[in-house]
Amino acid sequence: MQKITILGLGYIGLPTAITLADAGFTVTGFDTNAEVVNILNTGRIHIVEPGLADALKRSMDGGRLTFTHELRESEVFYIAVPTPFFSEMGRISADLSYVSSAAEMVGKVIREGNLVILESTVPPRTTKMLSEIIEKTSGLREGQFYMAHCPERVIPGNMLSELKNNDRIIGGRTKEAGERAKAIYERVLVGGKVRLTDDLTAEMCKLTENTFRDVNIAFANELSIICDELGIDVFNLISLANCHPRVKILNPGVGVGGHCIAVDPWFIYEQFPEEAKLIYAARLRNDAKPRYVADRVSKAVAGKKKPVVAVLGLSYKPDVDDLRESPSIELCHELMQRGLTVVACEPFVPGDVSGIANLPLEEAIDRCDFAVVTLAHTAFREKKELIASKPYYDCVGLMKH
Ligand SMILES: NC(=O)c1ccc[n+]([C@@H]2O[C@H](COP(=O)([O-])OP(=O)(O)OC[C@H]3O[C@@H](n4cnc5c(N)ncnc54)[C@H](O)[C@@H]3O)[C@@H](O)[C@H]2O)c1
């Protein structure tokens, strides 16, 4: 199969389209956002990812990659559309409207023998549900078309390398579907291996990877609170415990953010609220960390007249500009609710963020009575002395380690 169409040209879909074109496939990118297609058609990119603009140019110049406003027939369809979550009456659920609508669109143009690969992160049994949508819309039966789930595991910032070098989990709805998907990934992968399984295991595998990290970080965050009470350094403690050959504790922080680790555990919990007690407790522990930090900071500045707090870092992890689900922003709002004046320094984002003044580091330190280090940005690492000129609380171990 040579002709591949990618639905969704965001952080996952666009690098995937480029990598497939690089591997010799004829690739068409389709997105419901007309502006995205227009930008890409001019050879520019709309997301931040190192090396992507040059790689796009090479693929387009080579004639293997084009972009369209209209979904047409293809031999293979990749679905890489968003799967956010929404909260309703205290219940958090996956929003499957984008994947469902993508499946309906595919159902309208799919032909016998075609393969559909779902790359979006989804709750258990979603691949089966999408297959049923395609059956309903197309009039075909599964077996006449093939369906697989191949969850994406790349990290923004290193996508082009990881797309070729990470192992891939391929969950075929049938053996034939898995084999067909495997043949495609094997042409793309350089260092990574293909690991074949069924669709349900593949869905759970992706969720398990991120949930494992969430639970591990929750443990580290819990330790950090206990260590604060004991007056010992949690980062030193964890590094000593990790000397044990079978212990690997992750680092605590100001919480857990981003669009994967803070979201994916809910996709398990929503279907298994009775069983997923540990997963749920970990989510609550991580979500509560900004409140804990805000309480500590407000105690530290109690008695000062109109204290100003500088929050150093607003994105969700070091050295990126991504603000999605950021616990540092949550911390700012918690501090403001306690009547404190908050300024911030987020060197990766221009201008104010969510109503918070975003200042150069020197100015933020100059204006504040107390600083909170929420991210180990390289720019902060190089200015430890400046930061230490004011009293501070270090959520990430930047100052001493
Ligand atoms: N970004 C990451 O680092 C990452 C890593 C692993 C997995 N994932 C998962 O990959 C999936 C995609 O994430 P993303 O970050 O690329 O999202 P994104 O928001 O960057 O891009 C998604 C694109 O899909 C388009 N779209 C929506 N509905 C469509 C449809 N029916 N047809 C065609 N296009 C449509 C949107 O306009 C958008 O351009 C999600 O399930 C996400 O959880 C993301």
The ligand as a Tripos MOL2 file, in Angstrom:
@<TRIPOS>MOLECULE
LIG
   44    48     1     0     0
SMALL
NO_CHARGES

@<TRIPOS>ATOM
      1 N1          1.2150   16.1320   21.0750 N.am      1 LIG1
      2 C1          1.8240   15.1120   21.6400 C.2       1 LIG1
      3 O1          2.9490   15.2330   22.1480 O.2       1 LIG1
      4 C2          1.1690   13.7530   21.6820 C.ar      1 LIG1
      5 C3          1.9510   12.6430   22.0480 C.ar      1 LIG1
      6 C4          1.3630   11.3810   22.0130 C.ar      1 LIG1
      7 C5          0.0240   11.2660   21.6600 C.ar      1 LIG1
      8 N2         -0.7300   12.3690   21.3300 N.ar      1 LIG1
      9 C6         -2.1250   12.1810   20.9400 C.3       1 LIG1
     10 O2         -2.2440   12.3780   19.5380 O.3       1 LIG1
     11 C7         -3.5450   12.9180   19.2270 C.3       1 LIG1
     12 C8         -3.3790   14.1990   18.4200 C.3       1 LIG1
     13 O3         -2.7290   15.1460   19.2390 O.3       1 LIG1
     14 P1         -2.0250   16.4540   18.6580 P.3       1 LIG1
     15 O4         -1.1730   16.9780   19.7640 O.co2     1 LIG1
     16 O5         -1.4280   16.1730   17.3330 O.co2     1 LIG1
     17 O6         -3.3070   17.3990   18.4640 O.3       1 LIG1
     18 P2         -3.3390   18.8400   17.7540 P.3       1 LIG1
     19 O7         -4.4250   19.5780   18.4190 O.co2     1 LIG1
     20 O8         -1.9610   19.4110   17.6910 O.co2     1 LIG1
     21 O9         -3.7600   18.5240   16.2420 O.3       1 LIG1
     22 C9         -4.9330   17.8720   15.8880 C.3       1 LIG1
     23 C10        -5.3970   18.3870   14.5290 C.3       1 LIG1
     24 O10        -6.5360   17.6010   14.1320 O.3       1 LIG1
     25 C11        -7.4230   18.4700   13.4130 C.3       1 LIG1
     26 N3         -8.7270   17.8040   13.3370 N.ar      1 LIG1
     27 C12        -9.7090   17.7240   14.2660 C.ar      1 LIG1
     28 N4        -10.7170   16.9530   13.7970 N.ar      1 LIG1
     29 C13       -10.3670   16.5350   12.5590 C.ar      1 LIG1
     30 C14       -10.9720   15.6970   11.5780 C.ar      1 LIG1
     31 N5        -12.1500   15.1210   11.7850 N.pl3     1 LIG1
     32 N6        -10.3220   15.5040   10.4080 N.ar      1 LIG1
     33 C15        -9.1030   16.0590   10.1850 C.ar      1 LIG1
     34 N7         -8.4890   16.8700   11.0740 N.ar      1 LIG1
     35 C16        -9.1050   17.0870   12.2500 C.ar      1 LIG1
     36 C17        -7.3690   19.7630   14.1830 C.3       1 LIG1
     37 O11        -7.8010   20.8410   13.3940 O.3       1 LIG1
     38 C18        -5.8580   19.8390   14.5150 C.3       1 LIG1
     39 O12        -5.1440   20.5540   13.5240 O.3       1 LIG1
     40 C19        -4.2470   13.1070   20.5640 C.3       1 LIG1
     41 O13        -5.0350   11.9890   20.8380 O.3       1 LIG1
     42 C20        -3.0870   13.1740   21.5560 C.3       1 LIG1
     43 O14        -3.4780   12.7840   22.8460 O.3       1 LIG1
     44 C21        -0.1770   13.6080   21.3130 C.ar      1 LIG1
@<TRIPOS>BOND
     1     1     2 1
     2     2     3 2
     3     2     4 1
     4     4     5 ar
     5     4    44 ar
     6     5     6 ar
     7     6     7 ar
     8     7     8 ar
     9     8     9 1
    10     8    44 ar
    11     9    10 1
    12     9    42 1
    13    10    11 1
    14    11    12 1
    15    11    40 1
    16    12    13 1
    17    13    14 1
    18    14    15 2
    19    14    16 1
    20    14    17 1
    21    17    18 1
    22    18    19 2
    23    18    20 1
    24    18    21 1
    25    21    22 1
    26    22    23 1
    27    23    24 1
    28    23    38 1
    29    24    25 1
    30    25    26 1
    31    25    36 1
    32    26    27 ar
    33    26    35 ar
    34    27    28 ar
    35    28    29 ar
    36    29    30 ar
    37    29    35 ar
    38    30    31 1
    39    30    32 ar
    40    32    33 ar
    41    33    34 ar
    42    34    35 ar
    43    36    37 1
    44    36    38 1
    45    38    39 1
    46    40    41 1
    47    40    42 1
    48    42    43 1
@<TRIPOS>SUBSTRUCTURE
     1 LIG1         1 GROUP 0 **** ****
